[in-house]
Amino acid sequence: MSTGRVPNTTDPLRKPALGDTVGEPAAIAFCAWHEAYSNTARPVRDTSGARLFACFSCREAYDLAPIADER
């Protein structure tokens, strides 16, 4: 039975309903260049060919291409 009320969406304890939208899952990885965790880290290859993670700012600073972009 519906009460006709609109649920309070600002309630931090409210559980999401089936129809609620959920944001994209976030992946956090350790950037081997600045040695900290980042949600922008992607796998890259270093000069020896090893696969490591690098965040966006380190990829820009050190001119590193994500492995997914190699072809």
Phi and psi in radians as a Rosetta constraint file:
Dihedral C 1 N 2 CA 2 C 2 CIRCULARHARMONIC -1.526 0.35
Dihedral N 2 CA 2 C 2 N 3 CIRCULARHARMONIC 2.476 0.35
Dihedral C 2 N 3 CA 3 C 3 CIRCULARHARMONIC -1.537 0.35
Dihedral N 3 CA 3 C 3 N 4 CIRCULARHARMONIC -0.237 0.35
Dihedral C 3 N 4 CA 4 C 4 CIRCULARHARMONIC 1.454 0.35
Dihedral N 4 CA 4 C 4 N 5 CIRCULARHARMONIC 0.001 0.35
Dihedral C 4 N 5 CA 5 C 5 CIRCULARHARMONIC -1.503 0.35
Dihedral N 5 CA 5 C 5 N 6 CIRCULARHARMONIC 2.623 0.35
Dihedral C 5 N 6 CA 6 C 6 CIRCULARHARMONIC -1.524 0.35
Dihedral N 6 CA 6 C 6 N 7 CIRCULARHARMONIC 2.267 0.35
Dihedral C 6 N 7 CA 7 C 7 CIRCULARHARMONIC -1.115 0.35
Dihedral N 7 CA 7 C 7 N 8 CIRCULARHARMONIC 2.563 0.35
Dihedral C 7 N 8 CA 8 C 8 CIRCULARHARMONIC -1.334 0.35
Dihedral N 8 CA 8 C 8 N 9 CIRCULARHARMONIC 1.874 0.35
Dihedral C 8 N 9 CA 9 C 9 CIRCULARHARMONIC -1.420 0.35
Dihedral N 9 CA 9 C 9 N 10 CIRCULARHARMONIC -0.141 0.35
Dihedral C 9 N 10 CA 10 C 10 CIRCULARHARMONIC -1.631 0.35
Dihedral N 10 CA 10 C 10 N 11 CIRCULARHARMONIC -0.025 0.35
Dihedral C 10 N 11 CA 11 C 11 CIRCULARHARMONIC -1.252 0.35
Dihedral N 11 CA 11 C 11 N 12 CIRCULARHARMONIC 2.010 0.35
Dihedral C 11 N 12 CA 12 C 12 CIRCULARHARMONIC -1.191 0.35
Dihedral N 12 CA 12 C 12 N 13 CIRCULARHARMONIC -0.311 0.35
Dihedral C 12 N 13 CA 13 C 13 CIRCULARHARMONIC -1.631 0.35
Dihedral N 13 CA 13 C 13 N 14 CIRCULARHARMONIC -0.036 0.35
Dihedral C 13 N 14 CA 14 C 14 CIRCULARHARMONIC -1.209 0.35
Dihedral N 14 CA 14 C 14 N 15 CIRCULARHARMONIC 2.275 0.35
Dihedral C 14 N 15 CA 15 C 15 CIRCULARHARMONIC -1.435 0.35
Dihedral N 15 CA 15 C 15 N 16 CIRCULARHARMONIC 2.505 0.35
Dihedral C 15 N 16 CA 16 C 16 CIRCULARHARMONIC -1.159 0.35
Dihedral N 16 CA 16 C 16 N 17 CIRCULARHARMONIC 2.439 0.35
Dihedral C 16 N 17 CA 17 C 17 CIRCULARHARMONIC -1.480 0.35
Dihedral N 17 CA 17 C 17 N 18 CIRCULARHARMONIC 2.956 0.35
Dihedral C 17 N 18 CA 18 C 18 CIRCULARHARMONIC -1.042 0.35
Dihedral N 18 CA 18 C 18 N 19 CIRCULARHARMONIC -0.603 0.35
Dihedral C 18 N 19 CA 19 C 19 CIRCULARHARMONIC -1.536 0.35
Dihedral N 19 CA 19 C 19 N 20 CIRCULARHARMONIC -0.076 0.35
Dihedral C 19 N 20 CA 20 C 20 CIRCULARHARMONIC -1.165 0.35
Dihedral N 20 CA 20 C 20 N 21 CIRCULARHARMONIC 2.548 0.35
Dihedral C 20 N 21 CA 21 C 21 CIRCULARHARMONIC -1.509 0.35
Dihedral N 21 CA 21 C 21 N 22 CIRCULARHARMONIC 2.554 0.35
Dihedral C 21 N 22 CA 22 C 22 CIRCULARHARMONIC -2.095 0.35
Dihedral N 22 CA 22 C 22 N 23 CIRCULARHARMONIC 2.406 0.35
Dihedral C 22 N 23 CA 23 C 23 CIRCULARHARMONIC -1.179 0.35
Dihedral N 23 CA 23 C 23 N 24 CIRCULARHARMONIC 2.942 0.35
Dihedral C 23 N 24 CA 24 C 24 CIRCULARHARMONIC -1.088 0.35
Dihedral N 24 CA 24 C 24 N 25 CIRCULARHARMONIC 2.476 0.35
Dihedral C 24 N 25 CA 25 C 25 CIRCULARHARMONIC -1.130 0.35
Dihedral N 25 CA 25 C 25 N 26 CIRCULARHARMONIC 2.454 0.35
Dihedral C 25 N 26 CA 26 C 26 CIRCULARHARMONIC -1.790 0.35
Dihedral N 26 CA 26 C 26 N 27 CIRCULARHARMONIC 2.368 0.35
Dihedral C 26 N 27 CA 27 C 27 CIRCULARHARMONIC -1.901 0.35
Dihedral N 27 CA 27 C 27 N 28 CIRCULARHARMONIC 2.327 0.35
Dihedral C 27 N 28 CA 28 C 28 CIRCULARHARMONIC -2.078 0.35
Dihedral N 28 CA 28 C 28 N 29 CIRCULARHARMONIC 2.271 0.35
Dihedral C 28 N 29 CA 29 C 29 CIRCULARHARMONIC -2.363 0.35
Dihedral N 29 CA 29 C 29 N 30 CIRCULARHARMONIC 2.847 0.35
Dihedral C 29 N 30 CA 30 C 30 CIRCULARHARMONIC -1.533 0.35
Dihedral N 30 CA 30 C 30 N 31 CIRCULARHARMONIC 2.092 0.35
Dihedral C 30 N 31 CA 31 C 31 CIRCULARHARMONIC -1.366 0.35
Dihedral N 31 CA 31 C 31 N 32 CIRCULARHARMONIC 2.087 0.35
Dihedral C 31 N 32 CA 32 C 32 CIRCULARHARMONIC -1.281 0.35
Dihedral N 32 CA 32 C 32 N 33 CIRCULARHARMONIC -0.279 0.35
Dihedral C 32 N 33 CA 33 C 33 CIRCULARHARMONIC -1.496 0.35
Dihedral N 33 CA 33 C 33 N 34 CIRCULARHARMONIC -0.878 0.35
Dihedral C 33 N 34 CA 34 C 34 CIRCULARHARMONIC -1.748 0.35
Dihedral N 34 CA 34 C 34 N 35 CIRCULARHARMONIC 0.086 0.35
Dihedral C 34 N 35 CA 35 C 35 CIRCULARHARMONIC 0.946 0.35
Dihedral N 35 CA 35 C 35 N 36 CIRCULARHARMONIC 0.947 0.35
Dihedral C 35 N 36 CA 36 C 36 CIRCULARHARMONIC -2.690 0.35
Dihedral N 36 CA 36 C 36 N 37 CIRCULARHARMONIC 2.857 0.35
Dihedral C 36 N 37 CA 37 C 37 CIRCULARHARMONIC -1.354 0.35
Dihedral N 37 CA 37 C 37 N 38 CIRCULARHARMONIC 2.587 0.35
Dihedral C 37 N 38 CA 38 C 38 CIRCULARHARMONIC -2.611 0.35
Dihedral N 38 CA 38 C 38 N 39 CIRCULARHARMONIC 2.528 0.35
Dihedral C 38 N 39 CA 39 C 39 CIRCULARHARMONIC -1.563 0.35
Dihedral N 39 CA 39 C 39 N 40 CIRCULARHARMONIC 0.059 0.35
Dihedral C 39 N 40 CA 40 C 40 CIRCULARHARMONIC -1.903 0.35
Dihedral N 40 CA 40 C 40 N 41 CIRCULARHARMONIC 0.091 0.35
Dihedral C 40 N 41 CA 41 C 41 CIRCULARHARMONIC -1.213 0.35
Dihedral N 41 CA 41 C 41 N 42 CIRCULARHARMONIC 2.402 0.35
Dihedral C 41 N 42 CA 42 C 42 CIRCULARHARMONIC -2.354 0.35
Dihedral N 42 CA 42 C 42 N 43 CIRCULARHARMONIC 2.667 0.35
Dihedral C 42 N 43 CA 43 C 43 CIRCULARHARMONIC -1.203 0.35
Dihedral N 43 CA 43 C 43 N 44 CIRCULARHARMONIC 2.367 0.35
Dihedral C 43 N 44 CA 44 C 44 CIRCULARHARMONIC -2.398 0.35
Dihedral N 44 CA 44 C 44 N 45 CIRCULARHARMONIC 2.968 0.35
Dihedral C 44 N 45 CA 45 C 45 CIRCULARHARMONIC -1.890 0.35
Dihedral N 45 CA 45 C 45 N 46 CIRCULARHARMONIC 2.380 0.35
Dihedral C 45 N 46 CA 46 C 46 CIRCULARHARMONIC -1.517 0.35
Dihedral N 46 CA 46 C 46 N 47 CIRCULARHARMONIC -3.042 0.35
Dihedral C 46 N 47 CA 47 C 47 CIRCULARHARMONIC -1.132 0.35
Dihedral N 47 CA 47 C 47 N 48 CIRCULARHARMONIC -0.413 0.35
Dihedral C 47 N 48 CA 48 C 48 CIRCULARHARMONIC -1.534 0.35
Dihedral N 48 CA 48 C 48 N 49 CIRCULARHARMONIC -0.100 0.35
Dihedral C 48 N 49 CA 49 C 49 CIRCULARHARMONIC 1.674 0.35
Dihedral N 49 CA 49 C 49 N 50 CIRCULARHARMONIC -0.030 0.35
Dihedral C 49 N 50 CA 50 C 50 CIRCULARHARMONIC -1.210 0.35
Dihedral N 50 CA 50 C 50 N 51 CIRCULARHARMONIC 2.548 0.35
Dihedral C 50 N 51 CA 51 C 51 CIRCULARHARMONIC -1.600 0.35
Dihedral N 51 CA 51 C 51 N 52 CIRCULARHARMONIC 2.070 0.35
Dihedral C 51 N 52 CA 52 C 52 CIRCULARHARMONIC -2.316 0.35
Dihedral N 52 CA 52 C 52 N 53 CIRCULARHARMONIC 2.950 0.35
Dihedral C 52 N 53 CA 53 C 53 CIRCULARHARMONIC -1.739 0.35
Dihedral N 53 CA 53 C 53 N 54 CIRCULARHARMONIC 2.480 0.35
Dihedral C 53 N 54 CA 54 C 54 CIRCULARHARMONIC -2.399 0.35
Dihedral N 54 CA 54 C 54 N 55 CIRCULARHARMONIC 2.389 0.35
Dihedral C 54 N 55 CA 55 C 55 CIRCULARHARMONIC -1.343 0.35
Dihedral N 55 CA 55 C 55 N 56 CIRCULARHARMONIC 3.004 0.35
Dihedral C 55 N 56 CA 56 C 56 CIRCULARHARMONIC -1.019 0.35
Dihedral N 56 CA 56 C 56 N 57 CIRCULARHARMONIC -0.845 0.35
Dihedral C 56 N 57 CA 57 C 57 CIRCULARHARMONIC -1.153 0.35
Dihedral N 57 CA 57 C 57 N 58 CIRCULARHARMONIC -0.618 0.35
Dihedral C 57 N 58 CA 58 C 58 CIRCULARHARMONIC -1.271 0.35
Dihedral N 58 CA 58 C 58 N 59 CIRCULARHARMONIC -0.610 0.35
Dihedral C 58 N 59 CA 59 C 59 CIRCULARHARMONIC -1.088 0.35
Dihedral N 59 CA 59 C 59 N 60 CIRCULARHARMONIC -0.690 0.35
Dihedral C 59 N 60 CA 60 C 60 CIRCULARHARMONIC -1.200 0.35
Dihedral N 60 CA 60 C 60 N 61 CIRCULARHARMONIC -0.813 0.35
Dihedral C 60 N 61 CA 61 C 61 CIRCULARHARMONIC -1.160 0.35
Dihedral N 61 CA 61 C 61 N 62 CIRCULARHARMONIC -0.638 0.35
Dihedral C 61 N 62 CA 62 C 62 CIRCULARHARMONIC -1.856 0.35
Dihedral N 62 CA 62 C 62 N 63 CIRCULARHARMONIC 0.164 0.35
Dihedral C 62 N 63 CA 63 C 63 CIRCULARHARMONIC 0.942 0.35
Dihedral N 63 CA 63 C 63 N 64 CIRCULARHARMONIC 0.938 0.35
Dihedral C 63 N 64 CA 64 C 64 CIRCULARHARMONIC -1.790 0.35
Dihedral N 64 CA 64 C 64 N 65 CIRCULARHARMONIC 2.310 0.35
Dihedral C 64 N 65 CA 65 C 65 CIRCULARHARMONIC -1.744 0.35
Dihedral N 65 CA 65 C 65 N 66 CIRCULARHARMONIC 2.307 0.35
Dihedral C 65 N 66 CA 66 C 66 CIRCULARHARMONIC -1.017 0.35
Dihedral N 66 CA 66 C 66 N 67 CIRCULARHARMONIC 2.541 0.35
Dihedral C 66 N 67 CA 67 C 67 CIRCULARHARMONIC -1.006 0.35
Dihedral N 67 CA 67 C 67 N 68 CIRCULARHARMONIC -0.635 0.35
Dihedral C 67 N 68 CA 68 C 68 CIRCULARHARMONIC -1.098 0.35
Dihedral N 68 CA 68 C 68 N 69 CIRCULARHARMONIC -0.422 0.35
Dihedral C 68 N 69 CA 69 C 69 CIRCULARHARMONIC -1.550 0.35
Dihedral N 69 CA 69 C 69 N 70 CIRCULARHARMONIC -0.149 0.35
Dihedral C 69 N 70 CA 70 C 70 CIRCULARHARMONIC -1.325 0.35
Dihedral N 70 CA 70 C 70 N 71 CIRCULARHARMONIC 2.432 0.35
